[in-house]
Amino acid sequence: MAASPTTVVVVHRDRPRLLAATLEALAAQTVPVRVLLVDSGSTEENHREVLSLLPPGSDVVRMGRNGGFGPSANAGWRRFLATHEGEWVGLCPHDALPAPDAIERILAAADARPRAGFACGDYGDGCTPVVDPYFGSILVPATVEEGWEPAGYPHGTLLLARRGALEDVGLFDERYFAYCEEADLGLRAAAAGWEVGLVRGARVFNPNMSNPRPVIDYLMVRNTLLLVRSHSGRYKASVRFCIAVAQLWTERHRSPYHHTEARLHALVDFLRGRWGPPPDRLVGVGKHPDEE
């Protein structure tokens, strides 16, 4: 009997060319995959093009707006939980390029661990995602060369979630919109007794992940403060806030992501309790050519 396909939620917005490469990578997997596309506010033209790219049997959820990565992923996960079969569901953005055996490796490593709730692929950078009580999501040197490695959170470039873990822990906190939502989910999963890991050797590539943009700077600063306050308390969040203020000057010429106006907006919005989408004036600034 043929193996049942694993549903993979793919979050897309206005990048048909990049999505085409991701769909090819998913079609080349050594285990069968069913695509569940979440269109997060694409134009009509791009949405029609995307529909022509999807393989037979795909499912589509159309957000009708730019919902951000976390809320869009949640829309796909809700559809999966309500209408799709299977113990595991994948998640990736429209520019993820998993190696042909990546999903099979993750499933094999996770299936061997009854309490494995969330697992992710391997960038090949020798780093493991963890959550620091003051600095939020950070990377530390890997301790495993092959197979399952405990992690603080699963990165969203290629993430697999167990149905039971999603039903128990819940979905992404949509206040984050994008960035740091994986760290929040990982901490909630660990608190509920689920294992979170990275599978060494399950390679995934994301050539666009390092594009500097003010909106990314904004979301990282604001959401890190939210993450620290939510899981480490107000004192550590206050310390992190002071560090972020100092970094307005100390990182101005050291970080490719640094954007003073974006960081100031982030600090003010954190104090105001403004979550969700970034300010309109930052959206579109410093776009990568593939985002035009």
C-alpha positions, 0 to 999 in steps of 0.5 A: 500500500502506498504511503499517505501523503504528508500535507505541507502548508506553503505560505505565499505572497506575490512570488510565483517564480520563487514558489515554482522552485519550492513546489518543484522541491516538494514534488521531488521529495522521497515521500509523497507530499500534498500541498496546502497553499495559503495565499496571503494577499497576492494580486489577482494576476499572481494568484491566477499564476500560482493556481496554474503551478499547483500540482493535482490534489492541492488545497488552497486557502486564500487570506485576502490580505497580507496576514503575515507568516504566523497568521497565514500558517495558522490558516493552513494548520486550521484547514489541515486539522479540520479537513486533512488526514495524517499525524504530521503537517509541514510548513514552509514559506514560498522560497524554501528549497528542501533537499529531496530527502529532507521531509523523510529524514524529519519524519523518521527522526520524529516518529521515533520519539513519541513526545516529539511535537515539532521538528525542523530541517537543517540549514547546514550552518552548524547552529541550533536555535535556542531561546535566551531569557534576555535576548530571545531567539538566538543560535548556538553551536550544534551538539549533534552531527546527524539526526535529532538534536534538541532545540529551543524552537523549530525554525519555520523554513521547514517545520513539521508539527504533530497533530496532537501537539498542535491540538494541545499547545495551540497555533502561532500567537498572531500578535507576532505577525512574523518573526519570533512566533516559532520561539514562542511556540517552542517554549509553549510546547516545552512547557506542555511536555512536548519535545522540539528538535532540529534534524541534522542532515535534513537539509533545507536552503533559503537563499532569501532569508538574509535580505536586510529590510527595515520591516524585519528590523522592526519586527525582530526588535518589537517581537523579541521584547514581547517574547522575553516579557511573555516568557521571562517576565517584566524585569528581563524585558526591561533589561532587554529594552535598555539593551535595545535602546543602547543598540540604536547607536552601538549597532548602527554601523555593525548590523546589516539589518540596522534601521534606526527609524524602524527600531524606534518604531518598534520600541514605541509600539512595544510600550504601546502594546501595538502588535500585528502588522508593521507600520505602513511607512516601513512596508516595502522599504528596502525590498529585495528585487524578488519582492517587486 
